[in-house]
């Protein structure tokens, strides 16, 4: 058994599956199921970090006929911003990028920057322990609040047009009329706002549910980018005679169009 081939395959499976776990969880997250936000943050940060370091390991093999040392890869820490930037640079250096097609180009719209910044701070422990630290400290930013403010709200501002909003709010008003007389509401939204009016709560949930497919799509843009880069760099290694796996087998599900990112709610390399 080729131990290095096996290690590469297992690392690809680990990184790719965590990207799917995170994408699935973020599509389910809402104020009432807040644990999905944290599940998504953990899984996405792991999936992005491990996939990025795998790509850089392959780039190192192409550069020096040897994989980079453990110390070199560890020197990145959990800095997802730096990792994504260096993966993009490595892809261009080794001819993995394909000009104007967008392949191996890191997502760079404002919403992508917000996603990357939020996940980087979570990964680097800036916000990861917010809940526990808030018991004794007043500083720090809630990662859920930041995600809602910097990712979900901009998506709603761009996508939640009047025709969608009015239709959903009419449905919310119908539900509220049926339930509000028999329901006591005391809920905190993602940004910490206390809501005691049932109609306001239903309207908020309708908006977040509307945003979910678009948020998932933007998250999966990073999975597509990493899948393209790992697969291309792996192919370049194979072209030089190195015995490495076909990484597209692990990341194939992410080499999909945006409409699939929006419509498919469950993401796993094992399905």
N, C-alpha and C positions, 0 to 999 in steps of 0.2 A: 504494500500500500504506500502511495506517495503521500507522506504526512503533510507536506506543504499544500498539495492540491486539495486535500481534505480540509485543512485549516481555512483555505481560501473559500471553499464552497460553504463551509459552515458560517463563516463570517458574512458572506453574501446573503445567506438565508436569514441570519440574525438581523442584519441591517434592513433588508427588504421587508421582512415580516413586521418589524416594529414600525416602519412607515405605514403599513396597512392598518395595524392596530390603532395608531394615532389618528389616521384619516377616518377610520370607522367611528372612533370615540368622539371626535370633534363634531361629527355630523349629528350625534345624539345629545350633545351637551346643551343644557339650558339651566335656568335658575333653580328648578326643582330637582335636577339631577346633576348637581355641580361636580360630583366626583368624576364625571366624564371629562370635564375640562382638565382636571389634574392627570387623569389617565392619558389623555391626549398629549399633554405637555411632556410627561415622562417618556412616552413611547416615541413621539416625534423627535425629541432631542436625542434619544439613543439612536434611533434609526438614521438620522441625519449625520450624527457624529461618526458612527461606525461605517456607514456607507462612504462618507468622505475620506476617512482614514484608509479604507480599502482602496479607493481610487488613487490616493497618494502613494500607497504601497506599490501599486501597479506602475505608477509613473516613475517611482524610484527604481523599479526593476528595469524599466526602459532606459533610464538615464545611466545607470552604473552597473548593470548586470547583476544586481543584488538588491534584495528588499531593504528598505531603510531600517535602521535600528529601532528597537522598542523605545529607546530614549528619545529619538527624533520624533516619532509619532506622539509620544506622551507629552512632548514639549508644546503641542497645540492645546493641551488641557481640554477644556470643553468649549472653546471659543468657536462657535458655529459660524460666526461672520467670517473669521479668518479662514476657516476650513473651506467654506463654500467658495470664497474668493480664490484660494489656492487651487482648488479642484478645477475651477474654470480656467485658470492660467495654465495648469498642467495639461488640460485637454487641448488647448490651443497650441501649446508647445509641441505636443506629440501628434498633431494633425487629427485629433479626434473631433474637433469642431468642423462644421460644414458650412462656412460662409453665412449667407443670408437666410438659411433655413431655420435658424434659431437653435439647432441641435447643440447641446453642451454649452448653452448660454444660460447663466444663472438668472432666475426670475428677478426682475428689477422694477416692477411697478411699485408705487407707494405702499400698497397693501402687502406686497411681498417683503418690503423693507420692514414693515411693522411686525409681520409674522416672524421674520428672522431675528429682529431685535428682542421680541418678547421671549422667544425660545432660547436665544443665547443667554439672556439674563437668568432664565430659569435653569438652564443647563449649568451655568457657572455658579449656581447657588446664591445668586443675588436675590432671587425671589422664591426659590424652591421651598424654603422653610418658613415662608411668610406666616402661615397659620400658627405654628408653634412660637415663632419669634414675637408675634403680635401679643402673646400672652404676657410678655414682660417688657416689650419695647414698643415705641410708638412710630419708629421710622420704618421705611420700606414701603413697597408698593405691592398690592394684591395682584398676582398675575392674572386672576380671572377678571378683575376690574380692568386691567390694562388690555387684555384681549378684547373685552367688550368695547372699550373706548377706541382702541387703535385698529382693530380688525373688523369687528361686527358692525359698528356704527358707520364706518366709511363704506362698507359694502351696502348697507341699507340706504345710505345717502345716494349712492350711485345707481342702485338697482330697484329699490322699493318705490316704484313710480305710483302716481296717484291711483291709476286703475287697479293695480294690485292691492294697494293699501286699503282703498275704499271697499273693495270686495271682501277682503279679510276682516276688516273692521265691522262690516255688516253681519258677517257670520259670528264674530265675537259678541256683538250686541245681542244677537238671538240667544246664544248660549248664556250670556250674562243674565238676560231677562228670565230665563228658566231656572237658573241656579242661585242667583244672588240673594233671593229671599231666604234660602235655606243654607247659606254658606257664610261662614265667618272667615275672613281673609286676613292673614298676617304673614306676609312673605317679603323677603329681601331679594331684590334683583341682583344681577351680576355686578352692577356698579354700587351696590350697597343701599340703594333706595328702598325704603320701607313702603310697601303697597298694602292698603287695606280695602281698596275698592276692587271688587271682582272683575268689573268690566276692564279696568286698567290692566289688571293682571293678564286677562285673556288676550287683550290687544298686544301686550308686550310679547307674550308667548307666540302669537301669530307672526309677529315681525321677526323674531329670532328663528322660528321655523322656516320662514321664507329665506332668510339669509344663509341657512345651513348649507344648502348645496353649493352656493357660490363660495362660501368660506372653505368648504372641503376641496373645491376645484383649485383654489389658490394654494392651499396646503399641498395638494398633489402635484402642483407644478414643480415643487422642489423634488418630489419623488421621481418625476419624469426626468428632470435635469440630472439627478444623481444616477438614475438608471441608464440614461444615455451615456454619461461619462464613464461609469464603471464598465459598461458593455463595450464601449469603443476602445478604452484603454486595454481591456482584456483581450479584445480582438487584435490590437496592435502587438501585444505580448505573444499571442499565438502565431502571428505573422512572422515573428522573429524566432520562432521555434521553442518558446518557453511553454512548459506544460502547466497550463492554468485552465480552470473551468470555462465553460461558455456562460458568462455571467448574464447574458440576456435571458437565460432560462429562469433566473431568479427575479429579474426586474421587468419581465415582459408585460405584466399586467399594468405597469405604469407608463408604458409606451403607447398610451391611448389618447384619443381626442378629448377635448374639454367636455363635450356632451356626455361622455362616459363618466368623467369625474363628477359631474353634477347628478347624473341619474343613478349610478350604482352606489348603494349605501354601505355595503360591506366589502372590505378590501382585505384579501389574504392571498399569499402566494400558494397556499395549500388548497385553494378551491378552484 
